[in-house]
Amino acid sequence: MARHSKRYIEHAKERTPGEHMPLAEAIEKVKATASAKFDESVDLAIKLGIDPRQSSQNVRGTVVLPHGTGRTVRVAVVAEGADADAAREAGADTVGGEDLVKQLDEGWGDFDILCATPPMMRILGRVGRKLGPRMPNAKAGTVGPDIGQIVSELKAGKIQYRSDARGGVIHCSIGKTSFTAEQIQENFVTLLGAVIRAKPEGVKGTYLRRLHLSATMGPSFLVDPADAQELAG
């Protein structure tokens, strides 16, 4: 059984087990119970009423958070010519063609997100096994002809969300505890709205089961799904 610090236990007293609360109150408590010496992330866990064993019910997509995540995202791009120039102008941290693919093959990985233009995917395929889940793909929004727009959106706070294969839960960071309550709420509502719109057709019953909001080192608070869904429209 995991052991929690005295500080965590003290902060956990701020919640009543099983109690659902309005989003605004949950955000207030998350900010109030964040006391680490670093700027903690605000994390959202969305338990969905899906059957994760059925591929048709997997929920995934991308969304641009209006206030970003608070993290500096290092974007690497595999592109050539005018596409490479567009990626640099959009703020990509590393841009290259076959030379970059060679670096990747040799084990270089000083980036958070790797993107590519469609013509470069054939070359990137040579290092697909080494890249694993970091391999660019269209579903994740990291492959496309307008590489400049892709980079701009990633730098602006675009994130990927995906339900896990075991419990049908989506885990995402939606900001930092240093954000204002309004910024956290707007990011929350933006992500939740995208998840609601991505509801698979075959899902029956309650779609949004539980919404847990927490800081990195703090206790989680249950957000009232009805309140959150109303805010998300």
N, CA and C of each residue as an Amber inpcrd file, in Angstrom:
protein
   699
   0.8440000  -1.2010000   0.0000000   0.0000000   0.0000000   0.0000000
   0.8790000   1.2510000   0.0000000   0.5140000   2.2090000  -0.8550000
   1.3130000   3.4300000  -0.9550000   1.1970000   4.2500000   0.3270000
   2.3060000   4.8290000   0.7450000   2.3200000   5.6760000   1.9320000
   2.3390000   7.1390000   1.5150000   1.4930000   7.9290000   2.1360000
   1.4290000   9.3460000   1.8160000   2.1240000  10.1550000   2.9050000
   2.6390000  11.2990000   2.5160000   3.3220000  12.1700000   3.4640000
   2.3200000  12.7860000   4.4340000   2.8520000  13.3110000   5.5360000
   1.9920000  13.9760000   6.5190000   1.2770000  15.1610000   5.8830000
   1.9930000  15.8450000   4.9770000   1.3890000  17.0030000   4.3150000
   0.2150000  16.5760000   3.4420000   0.3880000  15.4550000   2.7220000
  -0.6960000  14.9480000   1.8770000  -1.9010000  14.5900000   2.7370000
  -1.6450000  13.8730000   3.8470000  -2.7320000  13.4470000   4.7260000
  -3.4770000  14.6550000   5.2860000  -2.7220000  15.6910000   5.6470000
  -3.3390000  16.9020000   6.1790000  -4.2320000  17.5610000   5.1320000
  -3.7280000  17.6060000   3.8970000  -4.5010000  18.2310000   2.8270000
  -5.7060000  17.3840000   2.4320000  -5.5890000  16.0740000   2.5900000
  -6.6970000  15.1850000   2.2260000  -7.9260000  15.4360000   3.0890000
  -7.7160000  16.0730000   4.2350000  -8.8420000  16.4000000   5.1100000
  -9.7610000  17.4400000   4.4670000  -9.2540000  18.0640000   3.3810000
 -10.0470000  19.0770000   2.6810000 -11.1870000  18.4480000   1.8780000
 -11.1930000  17.1280000   1.7860000 -12.2210000  16.4780000   0.9800000
 -12.9870000  15.4580000   1.8080000 -14.1950000  15.1660000   1.3570000
 -15.0070000  14.1090000   1.9420000 -15.0650000  12.9900000   0.9170000
 -14.6090000  11.7770000   1.2640000 -14.5860000  10.6710000   0.3000000
 -15.9270000  10.4970000  -0.4070000 -15.8870000  10.4280000  -1.7280000
 -17.1030000  10.2260000  -2.5090000 -17.9120000  11.4770000  -2.7750000
 -17.4810000  12.6110000  -2.2310000 -18.2340000  13.8590000  -2.4110000
 -17.9470000  14.4790000  -3.7740000 -19.0070000  14.7750000  -4.5230000
 -18.8710000  15.4840000  -5.7880000 -19.1010000  16.9700000  -5.5310000
 -18.3530000  17.7940000  -6.2060000 -18.4850000  19.2340000  -6.0030000
 -18.4500000  19.9740000  -7.3360000 -18.9610000  21.1960000  -7.3610000
 -18.9020000  21.9950000  -8.5860000 -17.4510000  22.1990000  -9.0150000
 -17.2460000  22.3820000 -10.3050000 -15.8960000  22.5430000 -10.8350000
 -15.1580000  23.6830000 -10.1550000 -15.8040000  24.8250000  -9.9840000
 -15.1430000  25.9890000  -9.3880000 -14.6130000  25.6730000  -7.9940000
 -15.3860000  24.9230000  -7.2210000 -14.9540000  24.5670000  -5.8630000
 -13.7800000  23.5940000  -5.9050000 -13.8230000  22.6340000  -6.8240000
 -12.7340000  21.6640000  -6.9460000 -11.4280000  22.3640000  -7.3180000
 -11.5090000  23.3130000  -8.2300000 -10.3160000  24.0590000  -8.6350000
  -9.7570000  24.8400000  -7.4520000 -10.6390000  25.4560000  -6.6930000
 -10.2190000  26.2240000  -5.5170000  -9.4720000  25.3290000  -4.5270000
  -9.9860000  24.1220000  -4.3080000  -9.3600000  23.1980000  -3.3610000
  -8.0330000  22.6670000  -3.8930000  -7.9660000  22.4000000  -5.1860000
  -6.7070000  21.9250000  -5.7820000  -5.6150000  22.9690000  -5.5940000
  -5.9410000  24.2180000  -5.8560000  -4.9600000  25.2890000  -5.6930000
  -4.5830000  25.4730000  -4.2200000  -5.5590000  25.3340000  -3.3350000
  -5.3130000  25.5520000  -1.9070000  -4.4630000  24.4500000  -1.2890000
  -4.5500000  23.2350000  -1.8400000  -3.8220000  22.1070000  -1.2580000
  -2.4890000  21.8410000  -1.9530000  -2.1250000  22.6660000  -2.9070000
  -0.8280000  22.5190000  -3.5880000   0.2300000  23.2570000  -2.7790000
   1.1730000  22.5050000  -2.2170000   2.1760000  23.1520000  -1.3620000
   3.5930000  22.6650000  -1.6330000   3.8010000  22.0040000  -2.7650000
   5.1530000  21.5580000  -3.1100000   6.0200000  22.7710000  -3.4300000
   7.3190000  22.5630000  -3.4480000   8.2450000  23.6650000  -3.6960000
   8.3970000  23.9670000  -5.1850000   7.6660000  23.2300000  -6.0070000
   7.6880000  23.4930000  -7.4480000   6.2630000  23.7780000  -7.9160000
   6.1580000  24.2950000  -9.1170000   4.8540000  24.6250000  -9.6830000
   4.1900000  23.3340000 -10.1580000   3.2770000  22.8230000  -9.3600000
   2.6720000  21.5270000  -9.6560000   1.7400000  21.5920000 -10.8710000
   1.6350000  20.4680000 -11.5620000   0.6780000  20.3580000 -12.6550000
  -0.7120000  20.1420000 -12.0840000  -1.7040000  20.5950000 -12.8220000
  -3.0950000  20.3040000 -12.4830000  -3.5190000  19.1680000 -13.4050000
  -3.8630000  18.0340000 -12.8090000  -4.1420000  16.8260000 -13.5810000
  -5.6190000  16.4640000 -13.5410000  -6.1220000  16.0410000 -14.6780000
  -7.5190000  15.6360000 -14.7990000  -7.5820000  14.1800000 -15.2420000
  -8.3650000  13.3840000 -14.5210000  -8.6130000  11.9910000 -14.8980000
 -10.1060000  11.8480000 -15.1770000 -10.4330000  11.4110000 -16.3880000
 -11.8270000  11.2720000 -16.8080000 -12.1440000   9.7910000 -16.9740000
 -12.9770000   9.2500000 -16.0940000 -13.4120000   7.8610000 -16.1940000
 -14.6350000   7.8040000 -17.0890000 -14.4990000   7.0890000 -18.2150000
 -15.5770000   7.0270000 -19.1940000 -16.3600000   5.7190000 -19.0930000
 -17.6290000   5.7850000 -19.4450000 -18.4710000   4.5960000 -19.4650000
 -18.3710000   3.8820000 -20.7940000 -17.1680000   3.4370000 -21.1160000
 -16.9170000   2.7290000 -22.3700000 -16.3760000   1.3350000 -22.0610000
 -16.3810000   0.4830000 -23.0650000 -15.7610000  -0.8350000 -22.9410000
 -14.4070000  -0.7590000 -23.6390000 -13.3190000  -0.5860000 -22.8850000
 -12.0060000  -0.4060000 -23.5070000 -11.5190000  -1.6150000 -24.2910000
 -12.2110000  -2.7620000 -24.1180000 -11.8170000  -3.9580000 -24.8730000
 -12.2650000  -3.8660000 -26.3250000 -13.2170000  -2.9900000 -26.5930000
 -13.7020000  -2.8120000 -27.9560000 -13.0020000  -1.6150000 -28.5980000
 -12.2880000  -1.8810000 -29.6650000 -11.5320000  -0.8060000 -30.3230000
 -12.4430000   0.3090000 -30.8180000 -13.6790000  -0.0310000 -31.1410000
 -14.6160000   0.9790000 -31.6470000 -15.0370000   1.9670000 -30.5680000
 -14.7530000   1.6270000 -29.3080000 -15.1330000   2.5180000 -28.2170000
 -13.9460000   3.2710000 -27.6260000 -12.7790000   3.1050000 -28.2110000
 -11.6320000   3.8820000 -27.7450000 -11.8550000   5.3550000 -28.0680000
 -11.5030000   6.2040000 -27.1380000 -11.6890000   7.6470000 -27.3210000
 -10.3280000   8.3180000 -27.3910000 -10.0780000   9.0150000 -28.4760000
  -8.8040000   9.7160000 -28.6210000  -8.9910000  10.9230000 -29.5220000
  -8.0850000  11.8660000 -29.3820000  -8.1500000  13.0560000 -30.2100000
  -7.1390000  14.0820000 -29.7390000  -7.2140000  15.2490000 -30.3180000
  -6.3300000  16.3450000 -29.9300000  -7.1660000  17.5990000 -29.7090000
  -6.6440000  18.4870000 -28.8880000  -7.3420000  19.7400000 -28.6150000
  -6.3140000  20.7820000 -28.1910000  -6.5500000  22.0180000 -28.5670000
  -5.6640000  23.1120000 -28.1730000  -6.2340000  23.7610000 -26.9170000
  -5.5060000  23.6560000 -25.8170000  -5.9400000  24.2990000 -24.5790000
  -5.7180000  25.8040000 -24.7010000  -6.7150000  26.6170000 -24.3900000
  -6.5910000  28.0690000 -24.5810000  -5.4440000  28.7130000 -23.8120000
  -5.0360000  28.0990000 -22.6990000  -3.9510000  28.6670000 -21.8940000
  -2.7370000  27.7440000 -21.8220000  -2.7000000  26.7500000 -22.7040000
  -1.5670000  25.8370000 -22.7200000  -1.5040000  24.9870000 -21.4640000
  -0.4120000  24.2530000 -21.3250000  -0.2410000  23.3810000 -20.1600000
   0.7250000  23.9630000 -19.1380000   1.3970000  25.0530000 -19.5130000
   2.3980000  25.6160000 -18.6130000   3.7700000  25.0120000 -18.8150000
   3.8530000  24.0440000 -19.7100000   5.1300000  23.3990000 -20.0150000
   5.7020000  23.9740000 -21.3040000   7.0330000  24.0190000 -21.3680000
   7.7020000  24.3840000 -22.6130000   7.8880000  23.1100000 -23.4170000
   7.2210000  23.0250000 -24.5460000   7.2450000  21.8120000 -25.3570000
   8.3300000  21.9160000 -26.4210000   9.2230000  20.9390000 -26.4130000
  10.2890000  20.8950000 -27.4160000   9.7980000  20.0900000 -28.6150000
   9.7010000  20.7610000 -29.7530000   9.1590000  20.1280000 -30.9550000
  10.2680000  19.8960000 -31.9780000  10.3960000  18.6550000 -32.4160000
  11.3430000  18.3020000 -33.4760000  10.5390000  17.9720000 -34.7290000
  11.0560000  18.3670000 -35.8780000  10.3200000  18.1860000 -37.1340000
  11.2160000  17.5640000 -38.1980000  10.6930000  16.5340000 -38.8510000
  11.3790000  15.9270000 -39.9870000  10.7210000  16.4790000 -41.2470000
  11.4260000  17.3530000 -41.9260000  10.8960000  18.0090000 -43.1220000
  12.0550000  18.5530000 -43.9420000  11.7710000  18.8740000 -45.1900000
  12.8050000  19.4180000 -46.0780000  12.2580000  20.6120000 -46.8530000
  13.1680000  21.4040000 -47.3950000  12.7930000  22.5140000 -48.2590000
  11.9150000  23.5510000 -47.5970000  10.8620000  23.9530000 -48.3330000
   9.9540000  24.9860000 -47.8350000   9.2440000  24.5510000 -46.5580000
   8.9800000  23.2520000 -46.4470000   8.3280000  22.7440000 -45.2340000
   9.2280000  22.9360000 -44.0170000  10.5100000  22.6930000 -44.1990000
  11.4630000  22.8780000 -43.1020000  11.5120000  24.3490000 -42.6880000
  11.4830000  25.2310000 -43.6800000  11.4880000  26.6720000 -43.3830000
  10.2370000  27.0680000 -42.6030000   9.0880000  26.5110000 -43.0030000
   7.8240000  26.8270000 -42.3300000   7.8450000  26.3430000 -40.8820000
   8.4510000  25.1770000 -40.6670000   8.5380000  24.6300000 -39.3070000
   9.4000000  25.5210000 -38.4240000  10.5100000  25.9890000 -38.9740000
  11.4030000  26.8780000 -38.2000000  10.6940000  28.1890000 -37.8640000
   9.9920000  28.7460000 -38.8510000   9.2890000  30.0140000 -38.6350000
   8.1950000  29.8720000 -37.5770000   7.6320000  28.6700000 -37.4720000
   6.5630000  28.4290000 -36.5000000   7.1000000  28.1740000 -35.0940000
   8.4310000  28.0410000 -34.9840000   9.0170000  27.8730000 -33.6540000
   9.5320000  26.5020000 -33.3110000   9.6750000  25.6140000 -34.3100000
  10.2010000  24.2740000 -34.0350000  11.6050000  24.3780000 -33.4520000
  11.9110000  23.5260000 -32.4910000  13.2100000  23.5720000 -31.8190000
  14.3050000  22.8910000 -32.6300000  13.9450000  21.8300000 -33.3410000
  14.9020000  21.0960000 -34.1680000  14.2290000  20.7260000 -35.4760000
  14.8890000  20.9890000 -36.5840000  14.3370000  20.6700000 -37.9010000
  15.4220000  20.0130000 -38.7470000  15.0700000  18.9570000 -39.4540000
  16.0360000  18.2960000 -40.3150000  15.3610000  17.2710000 -41.2010000
  16.1170000  16.7850000 -42.1710000  15.6090000  15.7650000 -43.0740000
  16.2470000  14.4230000 -42.7540000  16.9610000  13.8720000 -43.7310000
  17.6140000  12.5800000 -43.5160000  18.6720000  12.6670000 -42.4290000
  19.2770000  13.8470000 -42.2670000  20.2730000  14.0090000 -41.2070000
  19.6460000  13.8340000 -39.8260000  18.4190000  14.3330000 -39.6540000
  17.7350000  14.1900000 -38.3750000  17.3000000  12.7420000 -38.1530000
  16.8680000  12.0930000 -39.2280000  16.4860000  10.6810000 -39.1200000
  17.6910000   9.8470000 -38.6920000  18.8650000  10.1910000 -39.2030000
  20.0850000   9.4810000 -38.8090000  20.3630000   9.6790000 -37.3230000
  20.1640000  10.9030000 -36.8410000  20.3570000  11.1790000 -35.4160000
  19.3840000  10.3620000 -34.5650000  18.1490000  10.2710000 -35.0330000
  17.1470000   9.4900000 -34.3160000  17.5390000   8.0200000 -34.2830000
  18.0750000   7.5490000 -35.3860000  18.5140000   6.1530000 -35.4750000
  19.6670000   5.8760000 -34.5190000  20.4620000   6.9000000 -34.2650000
  21.6170000   6.7550000 -33.3690000  21.2420000   6.9470000 -31.9020000
  19.9600000   7.2170000 -31.6560000  19.5000000   7.3030000 -30.2740000
  19.2020000   8.6910000 -29.7580000  19.3430000   9.7200000 -30.6050000
  19.0520000  11.0780000 -30.1460000  17.5670000  11.2030000 -29.8210000
  17.2400000  11.8690000 -28.7340000  15.8370000  12.0100000 -28.3630000
  15.5510000  13.2370000 -27.5330000  16.2590000  14.3270000 -27.8060000
  16.1040000  15.5530000 -27.0170000  14.9070000  16.3680000 -27.5160000
  13.7130000  15.7870000 -27.4020000  12.4880000  16.4640000 -27.8290000
  11.3170000  15.8710000 -27.0530000  10.2160000  16.6030000 -27.0450000
   8.9930000  16.1090000 -26.4100000   8.0350000  15.5310000 -27.4370000
   7.9610000  16.1900000 -28.5980000   7.0480000  15.7490000 -29.6510000
   7.7790000  15.7740000 -30.9870000   7.6130000  14.7110000 -31.7480000
   8.2230000  14.6170000 -33.0730000   7.1290000  14.7120000 -34.1280000
   7.3330000  15.5870000 -35.1010000   6.3690000  15.7800000 -36.1860000
   7.0480000  15.5130000 -37.5270000   6.2400000  15.3600000 -38.5570000
   6.7990000  15.1220000 -39.8910000   5.7800000  15.4700000 -40.9650000
   6.2790000  15.7500000 -42.1490000   5.4090000  15.9240000 -43.3050000
   5.1790000  14.5430000 -43.9180000   4.0670000  14.3400000 -44.6280000
   3.7680000  13.0230000 -45.2070000   4.8970000  12.4350000 -46.0630000
   5.5660000  13.2300000 -46.9240000   6.6280000  12.6400000 -47.7430000
   7.7940000  12.0640000 -46.9400000   7.9940000  12.5520000 -45.7140000
   9.1280000  12.0950000 -44.9120000   8.8110000  10.8500000 -44.0900000
   7.5600000  10.4240000 -44.0810000   7.1970000   9.2610000 -43.2740000
   7.8410000   7.9760000 -43.7870000   8.0710000   7.9080000 -45.0800000
   8.7240000   6.7130000 -45.6280000  10.1270000   6.5650000 -45.0530000
  10.8500000   7.6840000 -44.9680000  12.2060000   7.6550000 -44.4140000
  12.1560000   7.3870000 -42.9100000  11.1980000   8.0070000 -42.2420000
  11.0690000   7.8190000 -40.7940000  10.7280000   6.3800000 -40.4350000
  10.0870000   5.6830000 -41.3710000   9.7080000   4.3020000 -41.1150000
  10.8860000   3.4210000 -40.7420000  12.0770000   3.8190000 -41.1690000
  13.2750000   3.0250000 -40.8710000  13.5770000   2.9950000 -39.3790000
  13.1220000   4.0170000 -38.6630000  13.4200000   4.0810000 -37.2250000
  12.1450000   3.9650000 -36.3870000  11.0860000   3.4650000 -37.0170000
   9.8080000   3.3530000 -36.3280000   9.8670000   2.5320000 -35.0520000
  10.5840000   1.4240000 -35.0870000  10.6670000   0.5670000 -33.9010000
  11.3960000   1.2640000 -32.7620000  12.4130000   2.0120000 -33.1030000
  13.1670000   2.7240000 -32.0680000  12.3290000   3.8460000 -31.4590000
  11.5450000   4.5040000 -32.2920000  10.7320000   5.6150000 -31.7970000
   9.5300000   5.1340000 -30.9850000   8.9810000   3.9940000 -31.3570000
   7.8350000   3.4620000 -30.6240000   6.6790000   4.4490000 -30.6060000
   6.1240000   4.7530000 -29.4250000   4.9780000   5.6680000 -29.3400000
   5.3100000   7.1160000 -29.6990000   6.5940000   7.4210000 -29.8520000
   6.9790000   8.7950000 -30.2140000   6.9460000   9.0040000 -31.7330000
   6.6640000   7.9400000 -32.4580000   6.5760000   8.0180000 -33.9130000
   5.4020000   8.9210000 -34.3090000   5.6360000   9.8790000 -35.2050000
   4.5420000  10.7580000 -35.6430000   3.4230000   9.9540000 -36.2940000
   2.1840000  10.3880000 -36.0910000   1.0700000   9.7500000 -36.7860000
  -0.0700000  10.7510000 -36.9410000  -0.8610000  10.5370000 -37.9630000
  -1.9180000  11.4880000 -38.3040000  -2.9760000  11.5980000 -37.2100000
  -3.3150000  10.4750000 -36.5480000  -4.3430000  10.5050000 -35.5120000
  -3.9340000  11.3750000 -34.3320000  -2.6340000  11.4230000 -34.0780000
  -2.1350000  12.2560000 -32.9760000  -1.9390000  13.6980000 -33.4150000
  -2.1680000  13.9600000 -34.7040000  -2.0250000  15.3190000 -35.2110000
  -0.5920000  15.7580000 -35.4000000   0.3300000  14.7910000 -35.5350000
   1.7440000  15.1380000 -35.6820000   2.2790000  14.8660000 -37.0840000
   1.3910000  14.5190000 -38.0030000   1.7630000  14.3570000 -39.4110000
   0.7510000  15.1220000 -40.2500000   1.2280000  15.9310000 -41.1890000
   0.3170000  16.6660000 -42.0470000   1.0660000  17.5540000 -43.0150000
   0.4020000  17.9930000 -44.0660000   1.0600000  18.8320000 -45.0680000
   1.3660000  20.2440000 -44.5820000   0.5290000  20.7820000 -43.6770000
   0.7610000  22.1350000 -43.1630000   1.5590000  22.0410000 -41.8680000
   2.8440000  21.7830000 -41.9990000   3.6810000  21.5400000 -40.8260000
   3.8280000  22.7920000 -39.9610000   3.7460000  23.9480000 -40.5830000
   3.8300000  25.1890000 -39.8180000   2.6820000  25.3130000 -38.8320000
   1.4730000  24.9860000 -39.2910000   0.3040000  25.0550000 -38.4190000
   0.4060000  24.0240000 -37.3030000   0.8840000  22.8250000 -37.6300000
   1.0360000  21.7680000 -36.6250000   1.9590000  22.2340000 -35.5080000
   3.0930000  22.8030000 -35.8850000   4.0580000  23.2750000 -34.8860000
   3.4690000  24.4140000 -34.0620000   2.8070000  25.3480000 -34.7250000
   2.2120000  26.4930000 -34.0190000   1.2080000  26.0370000 -32.9730000
   0.3720000  25.0570000 -33.3290000  -0.6400000  24.5680000 -32.3930000
  -0.0060000  23.8430000 -31.2160000   1.0400000  23.0690000 -31.4820000
   1.7260000  22.3640000 -30.3930000   2.3730000  23.3560000 -29.4320000
   2.9600000  24.3850000 -29.9870000   3.5930000  25.4030000 -29.1450000
   2.5470000  26.2000000 -28.3600000   1.3440000  26.2920000 -28.9160000
   0.2840000  27.0670000 -28.2700000  -0.4440000  26.2800000 -27.1830000
  -0.1870000  24.9700000 -27.1030000  -0.8240000  24.1850000 -26.0510000
  -1.6880000  23.0390000 -26.5340000  -1.4500000  22.5490000 -27.7420000
  -2.2130000  21.4120000 -28.2430000  -1.7730000  20.1420000 -27.5290000
  -2.7460000  19.3750000 -27.0430000  -2.4330000  18.1250000 -26.3610000
  -3.2010000  16.9770000 -27.0000000  -2.7340000  15.7850000 -26.7500000
  -3.4290000  14.5870000 -27.2010000  -4.0860000  13.9180000 -25.9980000
  -5.3010000  13.4600000 -26.1620000  -5.9670000  12.6990000 -25.1040000
  -6.3440000  11.3240000 -25.6490000  -6.3200000  10.3380000 -24.7620000
  -6.6140000   8.9690000 -25.1960000  -7.0420000   8.1250000 -24.0010000
  -8.1170000   7.3840000 -24.1630000  -8.5670000   6.4990000 -23.0870000
  -7.6140000   5.3190000 -22.9890000  -7.2790000   4.9250000 -21.7550000
  -6.3430000   3.8150000 -21.6080000  -7.0510000   2.4870000 -21.8670000
  -6.2430000   1.4580000 -22.1120000  -6.7790000   0.1640000 -22.5290000
  -7.3280000  -0.6660000 -21.3790000  -7.0610000  -0.2660000 -20.1540000
  -7.4670000  -1.0840000 -19.0140000  -8.7720000  -0.6120000 -18.3700000
  -8.8650000   0.6840000 -18.1340000 -10.0440000   1.1570000 -17.4160000
 -10.8770000   2.1890000 -18.1350000 -10.4880000   2.5430000 -19.3600000
 -11.2390000   3.5640000 -20.0790000 -11.1230000   4.9300000 -19.4430000
  -9.9090000   5.2420000 -18.9670000  -9.6630000   6.5200000 -18.2930000
  -8.7450000   7.3960000 -19.1400000  -9.0670000   8.6680000 -19.2320000
  -8.2170000   9.6420000 -19.9190000  -7.4720000  10.4420000 -18.8610000
  -6.1570000  10.4950000 -18.9730000  -5.3240000  11.2650000 -18.0430000
  -4.6670000  12.4100000 -18.8090000  -4.8340000  13.6280000 -18.3480000
  -4.2040000  14.7850000 -18.9910000  -3.8370000  15.8450000 -17.9580000
  -2.7530000  16.5550000 -18.2290000  -2.4200000  17.7440000 -17.4490000
  -3.0550000  18.9330000 -18.1530000  -3.7300000  19.7780000 -17.3830000
  -4.4560000  20.8950000 -18.0050000  -3.9680000  22.2480000 -17.5030000
  -2.7570000  22.2800000 -16.9640000  -2.2130000  23.5540000 -16.5170000
  -1.3160000  23.3940000 -15.3190000  -1.0590000  24.5010000 -14.6550000
  -0.2200000  24.5320000 -13.4580000  -1.0060000  25.1780000 -12.3170000
  -0.5910000  24.8750000 -11.0890000  -1.2930000  25.4640000  -9.9460000
  -1.0820000  26.9760000  -9.8660000  -0.0870000  27.4880000 -10.5910000
   0.1300000  28.9370000 -10.6370000  -0.8680000  29.6290000 -11.5670000
  -1.5850000  28.8590000 -12.3880000  -2.6070000  29.4310000 -13.2550000
  -3.7230000  30.0140000 -12.3870000  -4.4360000  30.9720000 -12.9350000
  -5.6190000  31.4730000 -12.2360000  -6.7150000  30.4090000 -12.3030000
  -7.6890000  30.5190000 -11.4030000  -8.8080000  29.5790000 -11.4130000
  -9.5460000  29.6380000 -12.7500000  -9.6530000  30.8340000 -13.3160000
 -10.3490000  31.0020000 -14.5960000  -9.6060000  30.2840000 -15.7210000
  -8.2720000  30.3650000 -15.7150000  -7.4880000  29.6920000 -16.7500000
  -7.6270000  28.1790000 -16.6520000  -7.5850000  27.6600000 -15.4350000
  -7.7390000  26.2160000 -15.2430000  -9.1270000  25.7740000 -15.6890000
 -10.1410000  26.5530000 -15.3370000 -11.5030000  26.1850000 -15.7180000
 -11.6740000  26.2010000 -17.2340000 -11.1350000  27.1880000 -17.9010000
 -11.2670000  27.2590000 -19.3570000 -10.5530000  26.0910000 -20.0270000
  -9.3880000  25.7090000 -19.5180000  -8.6920000  24.5460000 -20.0700000
  -9.4900000  23.2700000 -19.8220000 -10.0160000  23.1240000 -18.6070000
 -10.8290000  21.9600000 -18.2340000 -12.0230000  21.8320000 -19.1720000
 -12.7640000  22.9130000 -19.3230000 -13.9760000  22.9000000 -20.1380000
 -13.6490000  22.6050000 -21.6020000 -12.5440000  23.1370000 -22.0900000
 -12.1450000  22.8910000 -23.4800000 -11.8460000  21.4190000 -23.7120000
 -11.0810000  20.8130000 -22.8100000 -10.7620000  19.3890000 -22.9460000
 -12.0120000  18.5310000 -22.8040000 -12.8190000  18.8090000 -21.7870000
 -14.0120000  17.9950000 -21.5720000 -14.9700000  18.0980000 -22.7520000
 -15.0970000  19.2860000 -23.3210000 -15.9600000  19.4490000 -24.4820000
 -15.5030000  18.5880000 -25.6480000 -14.1840000  18.5120000 -25.8550000
 -13.6380000  17.6870000 -26.9320000 -13.9170000  16.2130000 -26.6750000
 -13.7710000  15.7860000 -25.4240000 -14.0230000  14.3840000 -25.0710000
 -15.5000000  14.0380000 -25.2610000 -16.3800000  14.9550000 -24.9030000
 -17.8180000  14.7230000 -25.0840000 -18.1520000  14.5890000 -26.5660000
 -17.5710000  15.4530000 -27.3780000 -17.8410000  15.3940000 -28.8230000
 -17.2650000  14.1310000 -29.4560000 -16.2790000  13.5280000 -28.8060000
 -15.6360000  12.3230000 -29.3450000 -16.3270000  11.0420000 -28.8790000
 -17.4740000  11.1610000 -28.2340000 -18.1830000   9.9830000 -27.7180000
 -18.5000000   9.0020000 -28.8400000 -18.0660000   7.7480000 -28.7130000
 -18.3480000   6.7420000 -29.7440000 -19.8500000   6.4660000 -29.8470000
 -20.3140000   6.1470000 -31.0410000 -21.7430000   5.9300000 -31.2650000
 -22.2790000   4.7320000 -30.4850000 -21.4480000   3.7190000 -30.2760000
 -21.9300000   2.4990000 -29.6290000 -22.0110000   2.5530000 -28.1200000
 -21.6350000   3.6600000 -27.5200000 -21.6410000   3.7640000 -26.0580000
 -23.0580000   4.0050000 -25.5470000 -23.4640000   3.1770000 -24.5830000
 -24.7850000   3.3300000 -23.9760000 -24.6270000   3.6220000 -22.4830000
 -25.6260000   4.2340000 -21.9060000 -25.5590000   4.5460000 -20.4870000
 -24.7750000   5.8180000 -20.2290000 -24.3000000   5.9550000 -19.0050000
 -23.5790000   7.1600000 -18.5950000 -22.1990000   7.2030000 -19.2320000
 -21.9130000   8.2710000 -19.9370000 -20.6170000   8.4080000 -20.6290000
 -19.5520000   8.9560000 -19.6880000 -19.8600000  10.0480000 -18.9920000
 -18.9120000  10.6280000 -18.0380000 -19.1920000  10.0410000 -16.6590000
 -18.3740000   9.0970000 -16.2440000 -18.5970000   8.4130000 -14.9640000
 -18.0350000   9.2150000 -13.7850000 -16.7510000   9.5230000 -13.8540000
 -16.1020000  10.2500000 -12.7590000 -15.0590000  11.2120000 -13.3130000
 -14.9220000  12.3470000 -12.6370000 -13.9380000  13.3580000 -13.0100000
 -13.1080000  13.6810000 -11.7760000 -11.8390000  13.3230000 -11.8170000
 -10.9350000  13.5750000 -10.6930000  -9.9810000  14.7130000 -11.0490000
  -9.9050000  15.7200000 -10.2070000  -8.9980000  16.8480000 -10.4220000
  -8.0160000  16.9070000  -9.2580000  -6.7350000  17.0630000  -9.5660000
  -5.7250000  17.0790000  -8.5010000  -4.4920000  17.8400000  -8.9470000
  -3.6720000  18.2100000  -7.9560000  -2.3390000  18.7310000  -8.2310000
  -1.3860000  17.5420000  -8.1700000  -0.1840000  17.7170000  -8.6950000
   0.7740000  16.6130000  -8.7750000   0.9540000  15.8860000  -7.4500000
   1.1440000  16.6350000  -6.3830000   1.4400000  16.0470000  -5.0770000
   0.2640000  16.1160000  -4.1050000  -0.8910000  16.5150000  -4.6000000
  -2.0260000  16.7090000  -3.7060000  -3.1140000  15.6730000  -3.8760000
  -4.1130000  15.6970000  -2.9990000  -5.2470000  14.7760000  -3.1030000
  -6.1340000  15.1550000  -4.2780000  -6.9230000  14.1910000  -4.7470000
  -7.8230000  14.4760000  -5.8630000  -9.2130000  14.8100000  -5.3450000
  -9.9280000  15.5920000  -6.1280000 -11.2810000  16.0090000  -5.7700000
 -12.2260000  15.6180000  -6.9010000 -13.3790000  15.0870000  -6.5270000
 -14.3620000  14.6440000  -7.5060000 -15.2080000  15.8200000  -7.9800000
 -15.1990000  16.0280000  -9.2850000 -15.9970000  17.1010000  -9.8810000
 -17.3600000  16.5390000 -10.2730000 -18.4030000  17.2750000  -9.9850000
 -19.7570000  16.8660000 -10.3520000 -19.8670000  16.8020000 -11.8780000
 -20.0800000  15.6010000 -12.4550000 -20.1460000  15.4760000 -13.9140000
 -21.2300000  16.3460000 -14.5490000 -22.3790000  16.4680000 -13.8750000
 -23.4770000  17.2670000 -14.4350000 -23.0860000  18.7360000 -14.5330000
 -22.4390000  19.2430000 -13.4870000 -21.9980000  20.6380000 -13.4840000
 -20.9520000  20.8610000 -14.5680000 -20.0030000  19.9400000 -14.6570000
 -18.9300000  20.0810000 -15.6400000 -19.4680000  19.9930000 -17.0620000
 -20.4020000  19.0680000 -17.2870000 -20.9570000  18.9010000 -18.6260000
 -21.7580000  20.1250000 -19.0500000 -22.4540000  20.7290000 -18.1120000
 -23.2140000  21.9450000 -18.4250000 -22.2690000  23.0730000 -18.8290000
 -21.1370000  23.1980000 -18.1290000 -20.1650000  24.2340000 -18.4570000
 -19.5220000  23.9840000 -19.8170000 -19.3480000  22.6870000 -20.1460000
 -18.7070000  22.3280000 -21.4140000 -19.6640000  22.4490000 -22.5900000
 -20.9240000  22.6640000 -22.2900000 -21.9060000  22.8330000 -23.3540000
 -22.2700000  21.5390000 -24.0350000
